Amino acid sequence: MEISSVQFRASCFKILEEVEKTHMEVVITKRGKPVAKLVHIEDEEKKDPFLGALKGVGRTISDLTEPVVDPQDWEID
């Protein structure tokens, strides 16, 4: 559902109750452009907690396109 910020301001509590009951998303626009999204909070909690959990923990030490072992050490059968 998409509504203007003027409509949202006029019926804020009614819209909050609808989102709570129906779990629908409401996109709030200002002059026709989306500026905010109102979602039911339980929907956010249902996301997989492991997705992105380790983001920023690791780091790249060297170029990932270069071989780990020296190519002269390889044996060809």
Secondary structure, 3 states (H helix, E strand, C coil): CEEEHHHHHHCHHHHHHHHHHHCCCEEEEECCEEEEEECCHHHHHCCCCCCCCCCCCCCCCCCCCCCCCCHHHCCCC
